[in-house]
Amino acid sequence: MRLCINIDHIATLRQARMESEPDPVLAAGICELAGADGIVCHLREDRRHITDRDVNILKQTVKTKLDLEMAATDEMVKIAIETMPYMATLVPEKRQELTTEGGLDLSATEFKVSPAIDSLKEAGIKTSVFIEPSPEMVDLALEMGADMIEIHTGKYARLTAPEDIVTELEKIRQTALTAKELGMGVNAGHGLNYQNITAIANIAEIDEVSIGHSIIARAAFTGLENAVREMLTIIRRIRQ
Ligand code: PXP
């Protein structure tokens, strides 16, 4: 299972002072040296953390693969096509939210998401859609031409009652299985940390996880390279 690191929070720290450090580009290089399989950054409409400059330089410097997380808007599609990241992940975006709050409801946003997928794919960018764990959403994602899904694990990460966790994990597993059977790539992310990653890594159909907050938070105490390596050690105990 691949580990991709979301470096938005490094940019959040930089933007807190509107200075030039810490530089998310440098962070991406350290994550790659520590063994990360890819780098994820979310260019938001309000540019609250990652900026256009970051995306441009990351495209030139990331040696693994760059996943540009973005809303399905004309502005972002244009930037993605100009930048040509390895892949794009389409997410819902609200100005007031602290972080992405849920998956795309593809039945309600088809009119926005479908044309964005078409344009990205025409340009040769692999496209993933961030969805709630639901096999029905996988069918819609396939119909719209997405290459991959990213399953929202935020609810799983917040649950505390063991029986609720088991139920949510089963939904995640069924969603992953449905996507795999349809020939799609399966990613997962949001709220994953050094504890709850184990059950996710045990779902064989999940190809890749995208993790930001927990790794960057740990990095403040142990250094970024160590924080990435520790996560990789946990994952590699279960999956290659
Ligand atoms: N995947 C998606 C689509 C996200 O929006 C985020 C948060 O930016 C993540 C994964 C990473 O979530 P976290 O920072 O909670 O690890």
Boltz pocket constraint, residues with backbone or C-beta under 6 A from the ligand:
constraints:
  - pocket:
      binder: B
      contacts: [[A, 6], [A, 8], [A, 42], [A, 69], [A, 89], [A, 91], [A, 99], [A, 100], [A, 130], [A, 150], [A, 188], [A, 189], [A, 190], [A, 191], [A, 192], [A, 210], [A, 211], [A, 212], [A, 213], [A, 214]]
      max_distance: 6.0
